[in-house]
Structures are given as structure tokens and as C-alpha cells.
Amino acid sequence: MDEAMTEPVQTAPFAPFEWMLSGRYLRARRREGFISVIAGFSFLGIMLGVATLIIVMAVMNGFRKELLDKILGLNGHLLVQPLESPLTDWKDVSDRIAQVQGIRLAAPVVDGQGLGSSPFNASGVFIRGIRSQDLTNLTSIAKNIKQGTLEGFDEGQGVAIGRRLADLLSLHAGDSITLVAPKGAVTPMGTTPRIKPYKVAAVFEIGMSEYDSSFVFMPLAEAQAYFNRNNDVTAIEIFTSNPDKVEQFRKTVTEAAGRPVFLVDWRQRNSTFFNALQVERNVMFLILTLIVLVAALNIVSGLIMLVKDKGQDIAVLRTMGASQGAIMRIFLITGASIGVVGTLTGFVVGLLICMNIETIRLFLSWLTNTDLFDPTLYFLSKLPAEIDAGETSAVVIMALTLSFLATLYPSWRAARLDPVEALRYE
């Protein structure tokens, strides 16, 4: 009976005394100040790494989403171009395509380049002829009219221009813009440029500087006459209900066209641009992951130094009956605490910055008196951030995994420490 009572009782894993010792090792005293500094830097490194990763990935996602919305809000998801003969039957073809299930809009367009000028300035422009009802259905334009109106667009000889172009030429709704096309009337002396003034019926702003500074919308019939089109169009812009599944519309659109056509989807038209964005995003993720990795290595070095410093403590604990597993768990908790708290703090900081990124940008611009996000350089008028739950979770899981792995070797070394050797020179 007495022997049974004197048998050592095995404590459960992660017992309160293991957590207590881990907490004491994290609160370094003056003699162990250097180890505390290393732990602090490890915490800061993981926090900054996680926060930076979340912010950068959110901004890259925001860029892609905003640019995609702006580009696909103005350009079709599928472009139908004629083969063998001009698109003189554009009205019938567009009507048939519009009947296809999943097609939101089939808009015949006449595209051309020219020069827009006013008494104050001049700039190259992209002129698009489009029907009034189609322009009204382009919500990116119709819902962002800043001056004038699109009512009666087909009836007059007015045009709609972007806000940045209007500012560049010092024009307002009701003023006149002179458009110059390189190919105009054919004379015995050759082809002369076509120069014609148009009233500015509306000024729009979609928030993408490239479009706001170059696009001019003109009534379709007027564009056909202006560019010497013999009752045909350049192409038919098709807007689908789901741009990500544009491939499934190819066959049905080709059949509905009822004539030889060539189809180009938005991914082919913008492949270079979006591929570059994807590559940049992946590279940024790899580079910023190194911050978290360096912080994890700091945990390794800090714990190894802590194990060396606490060698005699470990030996005493072992002689008092603490198992190798208990010693290992004590240092595992110590290192993992730095990683977990750092990761969670970085997660919160990253989310807060993402949710207030435009306010922070405006404040920093005011503080430094510089434009930190030039719309003419980045295409967009404000800094976007789109938090993706899957990516953010992956960042958090990666940081926690690295932090946990970093504690394994020092904890194993602590558990393998021979108490006799540790106490020999005490």
C-alpha cells in the first residue's frame, strides 16, 4: 500500500506547471535581457511579415478586381470581328447574338483614332461610335455621368468624353471639341484629314485614368460617316453574364452570328497585362514570405540560447521527476507563443490597414506633401484593397506552421539534455 502511494504520478501533457514555466521564461529578468530582445525581434518580425503579406496581397487583389471591373465595364467580354466580308449585316447579327442565353448586351461599334482639340490644348483620342441604347446599358458610363446627359444621344451630333480629357482640354458639357481623323475626304490631291467640331453632350468619369483621358463616344451613324464606313461596323462588343466563363459562349455566339466571324475574348486582349499582374503577385508573396522565415529563424536562435542559459534549471527539473516530454513541451510553448501572438497581431494589424488603406494613403500624402498614388501611373483614381479569405487564411496558417517548426529543434535539444552533465560544473 505504501509502495503504491510513493509511485510518481505522471502529469498530463501541457499541464499547468508547463505553461507557468513557459511564461516565466518569456518574462526575462535583467540577467537574460539579451534573450528577451531576441524574442521581441522575433515577435516583431512575424507580426510585420504577416501584416505586410496580408496588405500586399489585398492590394494586388484590389488592383486586379478594380482593373478588371473597369476594363470589362467598357470593353466587351467577347469581340466579334468579321471574316471574308465587312459587317454590313451588323444589325441582324447583333440581334441574333443578343438572343443567346447569358448574353447581356451585343453592341455594334465603330472604332477609330483621332486628335481631340480645343482652343486651349490638344490630345490623342480613341473614338468609339455606339448606339444610344447600348451606351445607356453600359453602366460604367451611364452611371458615372458628371456633366450633361446622354438623353437624345443618337439624335444630335454630340459626343461623350472622359473627365480627364475634359480637364486637359478645359472643356465642359455644352462646349465644342474639334475631332481630327487622319483619313477623311479623298481629293485629287490625295486623302485629306477630316476636321469636324462636335458639341460635348456629356462628361463621364469611370475612375480609370487611361479611359477617362482618351475615350470619346460618338453616335454610331455619325461615326460611320466620320470614318467613311459604308454602313458597316468595326466589330460587335459582347457582354456576358459571367466573364470568367466566357469560353462556354464561343460556340453559341458563333452559331448565332450566322456568318463567318472571328472571336477574341477579354483574356486574349489583355493577357499580357493580367499575366504581368499575376507574376508580380506571386513574386511579392515569395519575397515577403522570407520576412516570416527570418523571424522564425530568430525564434530558433533565441530558444537555443534560452536552452543553454536554462541548462541547470532543466537538470533540476529532470532530477525532480519531469519527463523529457514535459521539458520539450515547456520550450515548445515558449517558442510557439511568440509565433502565435505575433501572427495574430499581424493578422489584426493587416486587416485594420486594409480596411482603412485609402484614408491612410490620403493622410501620408498630406503629411509628406506628395502624391503617393499617381492615377496617371497606376490607372486607378484610388488605392484599392480586396481581402481574400482563402489567401489570408493561407498566410496565417503558413506563419503558424513556420513558427511551430522553428521550435521543434531547440525543444528537442532541451529534452535531450543530460542532467548529470548539466549539474557537473554547478
C-alpha positions as a Markdown table, in Angstrom:
| # | Residue | x | y | z |
|---|---|---|---|---|
| 1 | Met | 0.0 | 0.0 | 0.0 |
| 2 | Asp | 2.9 | 2.4 | 1.0 |
| 3 | Glu | 4.8 | 1.5 | -2.2 |
| 4 | Ala | 1.7 | 2.3 | -4.4 |
| 5 | Met | 1.4 | 5.7 | -2.7 |
| 6 | Thr | 5.1 | 6.6 | -3.3 |
| 7 | Glu | 4.9 | 5.8 | -7.0 |
| 8 | Pro | 5.4 | 9.0 | -9.1 |
| 9 | Val | 2.3 | 10.3 | -10.7 |
| 10 | Gln | 2.7 | 11.2 | -14.4 |
| 11 | Thr | 1.2 | 14.6 | -15.2 |
| 12 | Ala | -0.9 | 15.1 | -18.3 |
| 13 | Pro | 0.7 | 16.8 | -21.4 |
| 14 | Phe | 0.5 | 20.6 | -21.3 |
| 15 | Ala | -0.1 | 20.6 | -17.6 |
| 16 | Pro | -0.4 | 24.0 | -15.7 |
| 17 | Phe | 3.2 | 23.9 | -14.5 |
| 18 | Glu | 4.5 | 23.6 | -18.1 |
| 19 | Trp | 2.5 | 26.8 | -19.0 |
| 20 | Met | 3.8 | 28.5 | -15.9 |
| 21 | Leu | 7.4 | 27.8 | -16.6 |
| 22 | Ser | 7.0 | 28.9 | -20.3 |
| 23 | Gly | 5.5 | 32.1 | -19.1 |
| 24 | Arg | 8.4 | 32.7 | -16.7 |
| 25 | Tyr | 10.9 | 32.1 | -19.5 |
| 26 | Leu | 9.2 | 34.6 | -21.7 |
| 27 | Arg | 9.4 | 37.2 | -19.0 |
| 28 | Ala | 13.1 | 37.5 | -18.9 |
| 29 | Arg | 14.9 | 39.0 | -16.0 |
| 30 | Arg | 17.8 | 41.5 | -16.2 |
| 31 | Arg | 20.4 | 38.8 | -16.5 |
| 32 | Glu | 18.6 | 37.3 | -19.5 |
| 33 | Gly | 17.8 | 40.6 | -21.2 |
| 34 | Phe | 19.5 | 39.7 | -24.4 |
| 35 | Ile | 17.3 | 36.6 | -24.9 |
| 36 | Ser | 14.3 | 38.8 | -24.3 |
| 37 | Val | 15.5 | 41.2 | -27.0 |
| 38 | Ile | 15.8 | 38.3 | -29.5 |
| 39 | Ala | 12.2 | 37.1 | -28.6 |
| 40 | Gly | 11.0 | 40.7 | -29.1 |
| 41 | Phe | 12.6 | 40.9 | -32.5 |
| 42 | Ser | 11.1 | 37.5 | -33.4 |
| 43 | Phe | 7.7 | 38.7 | -32.4 |
| 44 | Leu | 8.0 | 42.0 | -34.4 |
| 45 | Gly | 9.4 | 40.1 | -37.5 |
| 46 | Ile | 6.5 | 37.7 | -37.6 |
| 47 | Met | 3.9 | 40.4 | -36.9 |
| 48 | Leu | 5.3 | 42.7 | -39.7 |
| 49 | Gly | 5.7 | 39.8 | -42.1 |
| 50 | Val | 2.1 | 38.6 | -41.7 |
| 51 | Ala | 0.7 | 42.1 | -41.8 |
| 52 | Thr | 2.7 | 43.1 | -44.8 |
| 53 | Leu | 1.8 | 39.9 | -46.6 |
| 54 | Ile | -1.9 | 40.4 | -46.0 |
| 55 | Ile | -1.8 | 44.1 | -47.0 |
| 56 | Val | 0.2 | 43.4 | -50.2 |
| 57 | Met | -1.9 | 40.5 | -51.3 |
| 58 | Ala | -5.1 | 42.5 | -50.6 |
| 59 | Val | -3.8 | 45.5 | -52.6 |
| 60 | Met | -2.8 | 43.2 | -55.5 |
| 61 | Asn | -6.2 | 41.6 | -55.4 |
| 62 | Gly | -7.8 | 45.0 | -55.3 |
| 63 | Phe | -5.8 | 46.1 | -58.3 |
| 64 | Arg | -6.9 | 43.1 | -60.3 |
| 65 | Lys | -10.5 | 43.4 | -59.4 |
| 66 | Glu | -10.7 | 47.2 | -60.0 |
| 67 | Leu | -8.9 | 47.0 | -63.3 |
| 68 | Leu | -11.0 | 44.0 | -64.4 |
| 69 | Asp | -14.2 | 45.8 | -63.5 |
| 70 | Lys | -13.1 | 49.0 | -65.3 |
| 71 | Ile | -11.8 | 47.2 | -68.4 |
| 72 | Leu | -14.7 | 44.8 | -68.7 |
| 73 | Gly | -17.2 | 47.6 | -67.9 |
| 74 | Leu | -16.1 | 49.4 | -71.1 |
| 75 | Asn | -14.9 | 46.7 | -73.4 |
| 76 | Gly | -16.8 | 43.5 | -74.3 |
| 77 | His | -16.1 | 40.1 | -72.8 |
| 78 | Leu | -16.1 | 38.8 | -76.4 |
| 79 | Leu | -15.2 | 40.7 | -79.5 |
| 80 | Val | -16.9 | 39.6 | -82.8 |
| 81 | Gln | -14.9 | 40.6 | -85.8 |
| 82 | Pro | -15.9 | 40.0 | -89.5 |
| 83 | Leu | -14.3 | 37.4 | -91.7 |
| 84 | Glu | -14.4 | 37.3 | -95.6 |
| 85 | Ser | -16.8 | 40.3 | -95.9 |
| 86 | Pro | -17.5 | 43.5 | -93.9 |
| 87 | Leu | -20.1 | 43.6 | -91.1 |
| 88 | Thr | -22.8 | 45.3 | -93.2 |
| 89 | Asp | -25.4 | 43.0 | -91.7 |
| 90 | Trp | -24.4 | 44.1 | -88.2 |
| 91 | Lys | -27.9 | 44.8 | -87.1 |
| 92 | Asp | -29.2 | 41.3 | -87.8 |
| 93 | Val | -26.1 | 39.7 | -86.4 |
| 94 | Ser | -26.2 | 41.7 | -83.1 |
| 95 | Asp | -29.9 | 41.0 | -82.7 |
| 96 | Arg | -29.4 | 37.2 | -83.1 |
| 97 | Ile | -26.4 | 37.2 | -80.7 |
| 98 | Ala | -28.4 | 39.2 | -78.1 |
| 99 | Gln | -31.0 | 36.4 | -78.1 |
| 100 | Val | -28.4 | 33.9 | -76.8 |
| 101 | Gln | -28.9 | 32.9 | -73.2 |
| 102 | Gly | -26.4 | 34.5 | -70.9 |
| 103 | Ile | -25.6 | 37.5 | -73.3 |
| 104 | Arg | -26.4 | 40.8 | -71.6 |
| 105 | Leu | -25.5 | 43.1 | -74.5 |
| 106 | Ala | -24.4 | 42.9 | -78.1 |
| 107 | Ala | -23.2 | 46.4 | -79.1 |
| 108 | Pro | -22.1 | 47.1 | -82.7 |
| 109 | Val | -19.2 | 49.7 | -82.6 |
| 110 | Val | -17.1 | 51.7 | -85.0 |
| 111 | Asp | -13.6 | 52.3 | -83.6 |
| 112 | Gly | -11.0 | 54.8 | -84.7 |
| 113 | Gln | -8.2 | 57.1 | -83.6 |
| 114 | Gly | -8.0 | 60.8 | -83.9 |
| 115 | Leu | -7.0 | 64.0 | -82.3 |
| 116 | Gly | -9.2 | 66.0 | -80.0 |
| 117 | Ser | -8.5 | 69.7 | -79.7 |
| 118 | Ser | -9.9 | 72.9 | -78.2 |
| 119 | Pro | -8.7 | 76.5 | -78.2 |
| 120 | Phe | -6.6 | 75.6 | -75.1 |
| 121 | Asn | -5.0 | 72.2 | -75.8 |
| 122 | Ala | -4.9 | 69.0 | -77.9 |
| 123 | Ser | -4.6 | 65.3 | -77.2 |
| 124 | Gly | -4.8 | 61.9 | -78.9 |
| 125 | Val | -8.2 | 60.3 | -78.5 |
| 126 | Phe | -9.9 | 56.9 | -79.1 |
| 127 | Ile | -13.2 | 57.5 | -80.8 |
| 128 | Arg | -16.0 | 54.8 | -80.5 |
| 129 | Gly | -19.2 | 55.0 | -82.4 |
| 130 | Ile | -22.1 | 53.3 | -80.4 |
| 131 | Arg | -25.9 | 53.3 | -80.4 |
| 132 | Ser | -27.6 | 55.3 | -77.7 |
| 133 | Gln | -29.4 | 52.3 | -76.2 |
| 134 | Asp | -26.1 | 50.4 | -76.0 |
| 135 | Leu | -24.3 | 53.3 | -74.3 |
| 136 | Thr | -27.1 | 53.6 | -71.8 |
| 137 | Asn | -26.7 | 49.9 | -71.0 |
| 138 | Leu | -23.0 | 50.4 | -70.2 |
| 139 | Thr | -23.5 | 51.1 | -66.5 |
| 140 | Ser | -19.8 | 52.1 | -66.1 |
| 141 | Ile | -20.6 | 55.1 | -68.4 |
| 142 | Ala | -24.3 | 55.7 | -67.8 |
| 143 | Lys | -24.0 | 55.7 | -64.0 |
| 144 | Asn | -20.9 | 57.9 | -63.9 |
| 145 | Ile | -22.0 | 61.0 | -65.9 |
| 146 | Lys | -20.6 | 64.1 | -64.2 |
| 147 | Gln | -21.8 | 66.8 | -66.6 |
| 148 | Gly | -24.5 | 66.9 | -69.3 |
| 149 | Thr | -26.8 | 64.0 | -70.2 |
| 150 | Leu | -27.0 | 61.0 | -72.6 |
| 151 | Glu | -30.6 | 61.7 | -73.5 |
| 152 | Gly | -31.1 | 62.2 | -77.2 |
| 153 | Phe | -27.5 | 61.0 | -77.9 |
| 154 | Asp | -28.4 | 59.4 | -81.2 |
| 155 | Glu | -30.5 | 62.4 | -82.4 |
| 156 | Gly | -27.8 | 65.1 | -82.3 |
| 157 | Gln | -24.2 | 65.4 | -83.2 |
| 158 | Gly | -23.0 | 65.5 | -79.6 |
| 159 | Val | -20.2 | 63.3 | -78.1 |
| 160 | Ala | -19.4 | 62.0 | -74.6 |
| 161 | Ile | -15.9 | 62.5 | -73.3 |
| 162 | Gly | -13.9 | 61.4 | -70.2 |
| 163 | Arg | -13.4 | 63.8 | -67.3 |
| 164 | Arg | -9.6 | 63.9 | -67.6 |
| 165 | Leu | -9.8 | 64.6 | -71.3 |
| 166 | Ala | -12.3 | 67.4 | -70.5 |
| 167 | Asp | -9.9 | 68.8 | -67.9 |
| 168 | Leu | -6.9 | 68.6 | -70.2 |
| 169 | Leu | -8.8 | 70.5 | -73.0 |
| 170 | Ser | -10.5 | 72.8 | -70.5 |
| 171 | Leu | -14.0 | 71.8 | -71.7 |
| 172 | His | -17.4 | 71.4 | -70.1 |
| 173 | Ala | -20.7 | 70.0 | -71.2 |
| 174 | Gly | -22.1 | 72.3 | -73.9 |
| 175 | Asp | -18.7 | 73.3 | -75.2 |
| 176 | Ser | -17.3 | 72.2 | -78.6 |
| 177 | Ile | -14.5 | 69.7 | -79.2 |
| 178 | Thr | -12.8 | 69.5 | -82.6 |
| 179 | Leu | -12.0 | 66.0 | -83.7 |
| 180 | Val | -9.4 | 65.4 | -86.4 |
| 181 | Ala | -9.2 | 62.0 | -88.2 |
| 182 | Pro | -6.2 | 61.2 | -90.4 |
| 183 | Lys | -8.3 | 59.7 | -93.2 |
| 184 | Gly | -11.0 | 62.0 | -94.4 |
| 185 | Ala | -12.2 | 63.1 | -97.8 |
| 186 | Val | -10.5 | 61.8 | -101.0 |
| 187 | Thr | -9.5 | 64.6 | -103.3 |
| 188 | Pro | -7.4 | 64.8 | -106.5 |
| 189 | Met | -4.6 | 65.9 | -104.2 |
| 190 | Gly | -4.9 | 62.8 | -102.1 |
| 191 | Thr | -6.7 | 62.0 | -98.8 |
| 192 | Thr | -7.1 | 65.0 | -96.5 |
| 193 | Pro | -7.7 | 64.8 | -92.8 |
| 194 | Arg | -11.3 | 65.2 | -91.6 |
| 195 | Ile | -11.8 | 68.0 | -89.2 |
| 196 | Lys | -15.1 | 68.5 | -87.5 |
| 197 | Pro | -16.4 | 70.2 | -84.3 |
| 198 | Tyr | -18.8 | 68.4 | -82.0 |
| 199 | Lys | -20.8 | 69.5 | -79.0 |
| 200 | Val | -19.8 | 67.9 | -75.7 |
| 201 | Ala | -23.1 | 66.3 | -74.7 |
| 202 | Ala | -21.8 | 64.6 | -71.6 |
| 203 | Val | -18.7 | 64.2 | -69.4 |
| 204 | Phe | -18.1 | 60.8 | -67.7 |
| 205 | Glu | -15.7 | 59.5 | -65.1 |
| 206 | Ile | -15.2 | 55.8 | -64.6 |
| 207 | Gly | -12.2 | 56.1 | -62.4 |
| 208 | Met | -9.6 | 54.6 | -64.7 |
| 209 | Ser | -7.3 | 57.4 | -65.9 |
| 210 | Glu | -6.4 | 55.7 | -69.3 |
| 211 | Tyr | -10.1 | 55.6 | -70.3 |
| 212 | Asp | -11.1 | 59.0 | -68.7 |
| 213 | Ser | -8.3 | 60.7 | -70.6 |
| 214 | Ser | -8.7 | 59.2 | -74.1 |
| 215 | Phe | -12.2 | 57.8 | -74.8 |
| 216 | Val | -14.8 | 59.8 | -76.9 |
| 217 | Phe | -18.2 | 58.2 | -77.6 |
| 218 | Met | -20.0 | 59.2 | -80.7 |
| 219 | Pro | -23.4 | 58.2 | -82.2 |
| 220 | Leu | -22.9 | 55.1 | -84.4 |
| 221 | Ala | -24.4 | 56.6 | -87.6 |
| 222 | Glu | -22.2 | 59.7 | -87.2 |
| 223 | Ala | -19.1 | 57.6 | -86.6 |
| 224 | Gln | -19.8 | 55.6 | -89.7 |
| 225 | Ala | -19.9 | 58.8 | -91.7 |
| 226 | Tyr | -16.9 | 60.3 | -89.9 |
| 227 | Phe | -14.7 | 57.3 | -90.6 |
| 228 | Asn | -16.0 | 56.6 | -94.2 |
| 229 | Arg | -17.6 | 53.3 | -93.2 |
| 230 | Asn | -20.0 | 52.1 | -95.9 |
| 231 | Asn | -22.8 | 51.2 | -93.4 |
| 232 | Asp | -20.6 | 48.6 | -91.7 |
| 233 | Val | -19.1 | 48.4 | -88.2 |
| 234 | Thr | -15.6 | 47.6 | -86.9 |
| 235 | Ala | -16.9 | 44.8 | -84.5 |
| 236 | Ile | -19.6 | 43.8 | -82.1 |
| 237 | Glu | -18.8 | 44.0 | -78.4 |
| 238 | Ile | -20.5 | 41.3 | -76.4 |
| 239 | Phe | -21.1 | 41.5 | -72.7 |
| 240 | Thr | -21.9 | 38.2 | -70.9 |
| 241 | Ser | -23.4 | 37.4 | -67.5 |
| 242 | Asn | -20.2 | 35.7 | -66.4 |
| 243 | Pro | -16.9 | 36.9 | -67.8 |
| 244 | Asp | -14.9 | 34.1 | -66.1 |
| 245 | Lys | -16.9 | 31.5 | -68.1 |
| 246 | Val | -16.6 | 33.3 | -71.4 |
| 247 | Glu | -15.3 | 30.1 | -73.2 |
| 248 | Gln | -18.7 | 28.5 | -72.9 |
| 249 | Phe | -20.3 | 31.3 | -75.1 |
| 250 | Arg | -17.9 | 30.9 | -78.0 |
| 251 | Lys | -19.8 | 28.1 | -79.8 |
| 252 | Thr | -23.3 | 29.5 | -79.3 |
| 253 | Val | -22.2 | 33.0 | -80.4 |
| 254 | Thr | -20.5 | 31.7 | -83.5 |
| 255 | Glu | -23.7 | 29.8 | -84.4 |
| 256 | Ala | -25.9 | 32.7 | -83.6 |
| 257 | Ala | -23.8 | 35.1 | -85.8 |
| 258 | Gly | -24.9 | 33.0 | -88.9 |
| 259 | Arg | -21.8 | 34.2 | -90.9 |
| 260 | Pro | -18.0 | 33.8 | -90.8 |
| 261 | Val | -16.7 | 35.7 | -87.7 |
| 262 | Phe | -13.5 | 35.7 | -85.6 |
| 263 | Leu | -13.9 | 35.8 | -81.8 |
| 264 | Val | -11.5 | 37.3 | -79.3 |
| 265 | Asp | -12.2 | 37.2 | -75.6 |
| 266 | Trp | -11.1 | 39.6 | -72.9 |
| 267 | Arg | -8.3 | 37.3 | -71.6 |
| 268 | Gln | -6.7 | 37.2 | -75.0 |
| 269 | Arg | -7.0 | 41.0 | -75.4 |
| 270 | Asn | -5.5 | 41.7 | -72.0 |
| 271 | Ser | -3.3 | 38.6 | -71.5 |
| 272 | Thr | 0.0 | 40.5 | -71.2 |
| 273 | Phe | -1.4 | 42.9 | -68.6 |
| 274 | Phe | -3.1 | 40.4 | -66.3 |
| 275 | Asn | -0.2 | 37.8 | -66.7 |
| 276 | Ala | 2.2 | 40.5 | -65.5 |
| 277 | Leu | 0.0 | 41.3 | -62.5 |
| 278 | Gln | -0.2 | 37.6 | -61.6 |
| 279 | Val | 3.6 | 37.1 | -61.9 |
| 280 | Glu | 4.2 | 40.3 | -59.8 |
| 281 | Arg | 1.7 | 39.0 | -57.2 |
| 282 | Asn | 3.4 | 35.6 | -56.9 |
| 283 | Val | 6.9 | 37.1 | -56.7 |
| 284 | Met | 5.8 | 39.6 | -54.0 |
| 285 | Phe | 4.3 | 36.6 | -52.0 |
| 286 | Leu | 7.6 | 34.7 | -52.1 |
| 287 | Ile | 9.7 | 37.7 | -51.2 |
| 288 | Leu | 7.6 | 38.7 | -48.3 |
| 289 | Thr | 7.4 | 35.1 | -47.0 |
| 290 | Leu | 11.1 | 35.5 | -46.4 |
| 291 | Ile | 10.4 | 38.1 | -43.7 |
| 292 | Val | 8.3 | 35.5 | -41.8 |
| 293 | Leu | 11.0 | 32.9 | -42.4 |
| 294 | Val | 13.8 | 35.1 | -41.0 |
| 295 | Ala | 11.6 | 35.8 | -37.9 |
| 296 | Ala | 11.1 | 32.1 | -37.5 |
| 297 | Leu | 14.9 | 31.6 | -37.6 |
| 298 | Asn | 15.1 | 34.3 | -34.9 |
| 299 | Ile | 12.9 | 32.1 | -32.7 |
| 300 | Val | 15.3 | 29.2 | -33.3 |
| 301 | Ser | 18.3 | 31.2 | -32.2 |
| 302 | Gly | 16.5 | 32.7 | -29.2 |
| 303 | Leu | 15.3 | 29.3 | -28.0 |
| 304 | Ile | 18.8 | 27.7 | -28.4 |
| 305 | Met | 20.3 | 30.5 | -26.3 |
| 306 | Leu | 17.5 | 30.1 | -23.7 |
| 307 | Val | 18.1 | 26.3 | -23.5 |
| 308 | Lys | 21.8 | 26.9 | -22.9 |
| 309 | Asp | 21.0 | 29.5 | -20.3 |
| 310 | Lys | 18.5 | 27.3 | -18.5 |
| 311 | Gly | 20.6 | 24.1 | -18.7 |
| 312 | Gln | 20.9 | 23.9 | -14.9 |
| 313 | Asp | 17.1 | 24.6 | -14.5 |
| 314 | Ile | 16.3 | 21.8 | -16.9 |
| 315 | Ala | 18.7 | 19.4 | -15.0 |
| 316 | Val | 17.0 | 20.2 | -11.7 |
| 317 | Leu | 13.5 | 19.7 | -13.2 |
| 318 | Arg | 14.7 | 16.3 | -14.6 |
| 319 | Thr | 16.0 | 15.2 | -11.2 |
| 320 | Met | 12.7 | 16.2 | -9.6 |
| 321 | Gly | 10.9 | 13.9 | -12.0 |
| 322 | Ala | 10.0 | 16.0 | -15.0 |
| 323 | Ser | 9.9 | 13.8 | -18.2 |
| 324 | Gln | 11.7 | 14.6 | -21.4 |
| 325 | Gly | 8.3 | 15.2 | -23.0 |
| 326 | Ala | 7.5 | 17.8 | -20.3 |
| 327 | Ile | 10.8 | 19.7 | -20.9 |
| 328 | Met | 10.2 | 19.6 | -24.6 |
| 329 | Arg | 6.6 | 20.9 | -24.3 |
| 330 | Ile | 7.8 | 23.8 | -22.0 |
| 331 | Phe | 10.2 | 25.1 | -24.7 |
| 332 | Leu | 7.6 | 24.3 | -27.4 |
| 333 | Ile | 5.1 | 26.5 | -25.7 |
| 334 | Thr | 7.7 | 29.3 | -25.2 |
| 335 | Gly | 8.6 | 29.5 | -28.9 |
| 336 | Ala | 5.1 | 28.8 | -30.2 |
| 337 | Ser | 3.7 | 31.6 | -28.0 |
| 338 | Ile | 5.9 | 34.1 | -29.8 |
| 339 | Gly | 4.8 | 32.8 | -33.2 |
| 340 | Val | 1.1 | 32.6 | -32.4 |
| 341 | Val | 0.9 | 36.1 | -30.7 |
| 342 | Gly | 3.0 | 37.6 | -33.5 |
| 343 | Thr | 0.8 | 36.0 | -36.2 |
| 344 | Leu | -2.5 | 37.0 | -34.6 |
| 345 | Thr | -1.3 | 40.6 | -34.0 |
| 346 | Gly | 0.0 | 40.8 | -37.6 |
| 347 | Phe | -3.4 | 39.5 | -38.8 |
| 348 | Val | -5.3 | 42.2 | -36.9 |
| 349 | Val | -2.9 | 45.0 | -38.0 |
| 350 | Gly | -3.1 | 43.8 | -41.6 |
| 351 | Leu | -6.9 | 43.8 | -41.6 |
| 352 | Leu | -7.1 | 47.2 | -40.0 |
| 353 | Ile | -4.8 | 48.8 | -42.5 |
| 354 | Cys | -6.6 | 47.1 | -45.5 |
| 355 | Met | -9.9 | 48.4 | -44.3 |
| 356 | Asn | -8.6 | 52.0 | -43.9 |
| 357 | Ile | -5.9 | 52.0 | -46.7 |
| 358 | Glu | -7.3 | 54.9 | -48.7 |
| 359 | Thr | -7.6 | 57.1 | -45.5 |
| 360 | Ile | -4.0 | 56.1 | -44.6 |
| 361 | Arg | -2.8 | 57.0 | -48.1 |
| 362 | Leu | -4.5 | 60.4 | -48.0 |
| 363 | Phe | -3.0 | 61.1 | -44.6 |
| 364 | Leu | 0.5 | 60.1 | -45.7 |
| 365 | Ser | 0.1 | 62.2 | -48.9 |
| 366 | Trp | -0.9 | 65.2 | -46.7 |
| 367 | Leu | 1.9 | 64.6 | -44.3 |
| 368 | Thr | 4.6 | 64.3 | -46.9 |
| 369 | Asn | 3.0 | 66.7 | -49.3 |
| 370 | Thr | 3.5 | 64.2 | -52.2 |
| 371 | Asp | 1.1 | 62.2 | -54.4 |
| 372 | Leu | 1.7 | 58.6 | -53.2 |
| 373 | Phe | -0.6 | 57.1 | -55.7 |
| 374 | Asp | -0.5 | 58.9 | -59.1 |
| 375 | Pro | -3.6 | 57.9 | -61.1 |
| 376 | Thr | -1.9 | 58.5 | -64.4 |
| 377 | Leu | 0.7 | 55.9 | -63.4 |
| 378 | Tyr | -1.5 | 53.3 | -61.7 |
| 379 | Phe | -4.6 | 53.8 | -64.0 |
| 380 | Leu | -6.9 | 53.9 | -60.9 |
| 381 | Ser | -8.0 | 57.0 | -59.0 |
| 382 | Lys | -7.8 | 55.5 | -55.6 |
| 383 | Leu | -5.8 | 52.7 | -53.8 |
| 384 | Pro | -7.9 | 49.5 | -53.8 |
| 385 | Ala | -7.7 | 46.6 | -51.3 |
| 386 | Glu | -9.7 | 43.4 | -51.6 |
| 387 | Ile | -9.2 | 40.9 | -48.8 |
| 388 | Asp | -9.5 | 37.3 | -49.9 |
| 389 | Ala | -10.4 | 35.0 | -47.1 |
| 390 | Gly | -8.6 | 32.0 | -48.6 |
| 391 | Glu | -5.3 | 33.8 | -49.2 |
| 392 | Thr | -5.4 | 35.5 | -45.7 |
| 393 | Ser | -6.0 | 32.1 | -44.1 |
| 394 | Ala | -3.1 | 30.6 | -46.1 |
| 395 | Val | -0.8 | 33.4 | -44.8 |
| 396 | Val | -1.9 | 32.9 | -41.2 |
| 397 | Ile | -1.5 | 29.1 | -41.4 |
| 398 | Met | 1.9 | 29.4 | -43.1 |
| 399 | Ala | 3.2 | 31.7 | -40.4 |
| 400 | Leu | 1.9 | 29.5 | -37.6 |
| 401 | Thr | 3.4 | 26.4 | -39.2 |
| 402 | Leu | 6.8 | 28.1 | -39.6 |
| 403 | Ser | 6.7 | 29.3 | -36.0 |
| 404 | Phe | 5.8 | 25.8 | -34.8 |
| 405 | Leu | 8.5 | 24.1 | -36.9 |
| 406 | Ala | 11.1 | 26.6 | -35.6 |
| 407 | Thr | 10.5 | 25.5 | -32.0 |
| 408 | Leu | 11.0 | 21.8 | -32.6 |
| 409 | Tyr | 14.8 | 21.6 | -32.8 |
| 410 | Pro | 15.5 | 23.7 | -29.7 |
| 411 | Ser | 12.8 | 21.9 | -27.7 |
| 412 | Trp | 14.2 | 18.5 | -28.7 |
| 413 | Arg | 17.7 | 19.7 | -27.6 |
| 414 | Ala | 16.3 | 20.8 | -24.3 |
| 415 | Ala | 14.6 | 17.4 | -23.8 |
| 416 | Arg | 17.8 | 15.5 | -24.7 |
| 417 | Leu | 19.9 | 17.5 | -22.2 |
| 418 | Asp | 21.8 | 15.1 | -19.7 |
| 419 | Pro | 21.0 | 16.4 | -16.2 |
| 420 | Val | 24.3 | 14.9 | -14.9 |
| 421 | Glu | 26.4 | 16.8 | -17.4 |
| 422 | Ala | 24.4 | 20.0 | -16.8 |
| 423 | Leu | 25.0 | 19.8 | -13.0 |
| 424 | Arg | 28.6 | 18.6 | -13.1 |
| 425 | Tyr | 30.1 | 22.1 | -13.0 |
| 426 | Glu | 27.4 | 23.6 | -10.8 |
